[in-house]
Amino acid sequence: MKIIGLTGGIGSGKSTVAGFLAELGAVVLDADKIGHEIFATDAEVRQEIVDNFGKQVLDQKGQINRKKLADVVFKDRESLIKLNLITHPPIYRRLQSILEAYQRQGIEVVVIDAPLLIEAGWSTRVDETWVTIAPKEVIVERLEKRGLKREDVLSRINMQISPEDRMKAAKIVINTNVPLEDLKQAIDDLWHKTTVDTNRR
């Protein structure tokens, strides 16, 4: 089974690329979604987050409010590191469990969609790393259209590793600052090359 790690900074087009891959028939594992499920179901993780960040990050039902938590951790690098240390191990264990099941099912290619693939050290555990990039101003414009404030976008960008560091770890770099149809065609080409290479093994 070939495992592709798909990563990229906020607003870089990673989710769009993941969507195109899913349309092409890829099995896509969304690490963020798994993290959200762990927030909702793992009482130990939830308690550890409350112990470190306070009840201010909970909603009225006592669940983790991701927006409130993001408001805390994206303003302080130490808090972000602390959160990652709490959440990355259980997310990775869940990923491994799912991957083992896919291996038994005979699935040939899996895409792990993970914004912190490189920071978490997971890029050494995939066969290929694909990175999405776009100019900073394009990213800011995209996220402002989604309702985020410019200063919040820049704060989050500054908390992330640089695009250059991501590209150093990547086999494939995908520039998403192109017309959507061109991007879709590029992903289609990459996917078919990947499946052909896998079938040659």
Buried (B, 14 or more C-beta within 10 A) or exposed (E): BBBBBBBBBBBBBBBBBBBBBBEBEBBBBBBBEBBBEBBEEBEEBBEBBBEBBEEEBBEEEEEBBBEBBBEBBBEEEEBBEBBBEBBBEBBBEBBEEBBEEBEEEEBEBBBBBBBBBBBBEBBEBBBBBBBBBBEEEBBBBBBBEEEBEEEBBBEBBEBBBEBEEBEEBBEBBBBBBBEEEEBBEBBBEBBEEBBEEEEEE
